[in-house]
C-alpha cells in the first residue's frame, strides 16, 4: 500500500499523525492482516468454535500441513485464532499463555479472560506510540468461557478489542461476515457453528480441503482441535 502524495513522510514513523489524524503504520498493519488467511470465530449456546484457513504455500509442495497452526490453546478455558503475520501472532499467543500460567500459579484459579486480553491489548497498543518499532501485523480472535457462558473477542493491530457473537478476520473478512450476519443464531450447536463457519468461508471463494483448514472447539469441558478425519467429515 502506497500513501498518497500529500501523506508521504507521515508513514515513516509510528509517532507521527498525518494531517487528517491517522497513524499510517497502523493502517498498513491492518492491510497485512487483510492479506493473511482467514479465521472465523462463532459463539453458540454452549461453546465457541474457530474455523481457520491455513492456506498452504503454493511454492512449497513438501511442507507438512500439520506444522502450520492458526488455532491455539491458551489454557483450559481460553483459546485463540490468528490472521496476519504468523510470527507476530505466535509471539503474542506465547505471551498470553505465559500470563495465563502465571495467573494460575499466583491465584490458584483459572485466568480471567478479559485480563489476558487486556494484557495483549496493552502490548499491541504500546507499539503504536513509540519509535524504533512497528505495530504487530496480526489480529487475534480470543474465545473463552466466562461465568459459564461462551464469549468471543476480536483484537486488532491498534490494540483495540470488541466482543462479538461471530466474526471473521483476514482475507475476504467482509465477504465472510456477510453470510455470518444472515445465518447466525445465538443458540446454535457446535455442529451448526462449524457448518456455518465453513459455509461462510466457501461463500467468500475460499477453497477448503482437509489439509487446508483447522477447526477448534472450546466449551465448559475444555478445548480440542478436530483431527483430520473429523474435520474432513464436515467438508
N, C-alpha and C positions, 0 to 999 in steps of 0.2 A: 504494500500500500504506500503510495507516494503522496505526501502532503501537498495541497495546493500551494501555488507560488507565494501567496501572502502569508502562509504559515511556515514556510521553510525556516529552520533555525529553532523554532519552538519545539520541535520533536527531538532535539539533540540532548536534552537534559530532562530528567523526570521532575526537576524542581521548578520548571517554568510553566506557567499557564499561558495559553495562547490568548490573543486579544479578545476572543469570544468565550473565554472561561473554560477551555478544555485542556486536559493533560493528554497530549497526543500519544505518549508512550503507553499509557493505559489503554487507549483505543487500539493501538497496534497489538497489545496483548490479547484483547478481545478478538481481533482478527485471527490471531494464532489459534485461539480456541475454536473459532468457526471453521478452521481447516482440519481440525482433529476429528477422528472418527467418533460417531455419535454414541451417546449413552442416554438411557431413559430411566427415570425413577417414577414409581407409581405406588400410591398408598391405598390399601384395601381395608376391609373390615377388621382384619387381624394380622396384617403383615405389610412389609414394604418389599417391593420387587424391583430389581435392577435388570435391565437388558442392555448389553453393550456390544457394539460392533468393534471387532479387533482389527479389521481391515489389514490383512497380511500384505507386506510389501510385495508388489508385483515383480520387482527386480531380484528378489531373493527367494527362489523356489525351495531352498533347502532349510529354511527356518522352521523350527519346531513350534507349531501353533500354541501349545500349552505354555510356552515361555513368555507369551505376551499376556500381560494382566491388565484389565481395566476395572475390575471389581475387587475390593479389598475388605477384609475383616479388620475392624478397629479393636473391638472387644466382643464379649458375648451378646451385647445388645446394641451395638453400633456397627454399621458398615458404610462403605463409600464407593462411588464410581467416579472416574475422572475422564476428562477430554481436553485435548490440547497437547502441550509438551509433556510426554510421559515422564521424563526425568524430573521435571519440576513437580509433577504430581506425586511421584514416589517419595520425594524429599518431604513433602507436606504430609503425606499419609504416614510415613515413619514417625514424624513429629507427633501426629495425632495419636498413634499407637503408644508412643512413649508417654505422652501426657495422660492417657487413659490408665496405663500401668502405674504411673506414679500416684495418681488419684486413688487407685485401688489399694496400694500399699500404705498410703498416708491415712486414709479414712476408713479402710476395711469395708468399702462398699463400691458398687459399680459407679463409674464416672458419669457425671451429669452431661448429657448430650450437648446442651447449649454452652456449657463451659468449654468443652472440647472445640466446638465450632468457633466460639469467640476467640480462643487461643490462636487458631489457624487464621481467622479473620484479621486479627491484630498483626500477625506475621506478614500477611499479604499487604495490609494497608501501609505498614511502615515503609515498604519498598516503593510507595507512591509519593514519598515526601523527602527522601534523602538521595543525594547524588552518589555516584560511584557504583550504582547497582541498577538493575532493571526490574520491572514488575514480574511476578510469576505468570508465565503464559499458560495457565490452566484454570479450568472451572471444575468444581467438585460438587457432587451430589452426596449429601450426608443423610443416611436413614437411621432411625433409631426407634426404640421402644421407650416411651416416656410416660410415666404414671399408668402403665399398662396399655397404652394406645400407640399405634404406629404413627410416626411423623417423618416428614421429608423436608430437607432444606437444600437450597442451591447457593453456592458460594462462588462469586466471580472474581476476576483478577484485581479489581479495585479494593477488594476486601469486604464489600457489602454482601449481605445474605438475606434471603427471604424464605418463608415457609411456603411449600406447595402441596397440592394434592397429587399432581402429576406434572412432570416437566421433562423436556429433552435439552441436552447441551451438545455442542459440537456441530459437525457438518449437517446441513439441512435441518437445523433445530426448528426453524419456523414451520417448515413443511411437515415435520413430525408432530409438532404441537397442535396443528390443526385437527387431525383426526382424534388426538387425545382429548381435545376440548369438546368434540362432538360426541364421543362414545364413552367417556369416562363416567363411572358411577362410584360413589364413596363406599358402597357395601360389596364391592367385587371380591371374589375369592382369589386365592393365589393363582389358580389356573387361568381364570379370566384376565387377571392382570398381565400374566405372561403373554397370553394370546393377543391382548390389546397392544402391548409393547411391540411385539413382532409385527403385527398388522400395521401399526403406525410407521415403523421403520421401512417396511416394504412399500407403503404408500408414498414415501419420500424417494423411492427409487433405489434403496439400498438392497443389494442382492446378498441375502444371508445364506450361509451354509453352516453345516455343523462344526466346521473348523474355524469359522469366522466370528462367531459371537459367543458371549458369556451370559449366563443367567444366574443371578444370586437372589436368595430369598432370606429375609430377616423377619423373625416372628418372636413371640414370647419364649419359645423353646430354643432360640438361638439362631445362628446364621449358617447357611450352607450354600455351596455353589453346585449347580447341577452338573453331572458328568456328561460326557459326550453322548452316551446313549439316551439319557433322559432329555437332554436339550434337543437332540435330533427328533424326538417324538413330537415336539411342538412345531416343527417345520412341516 
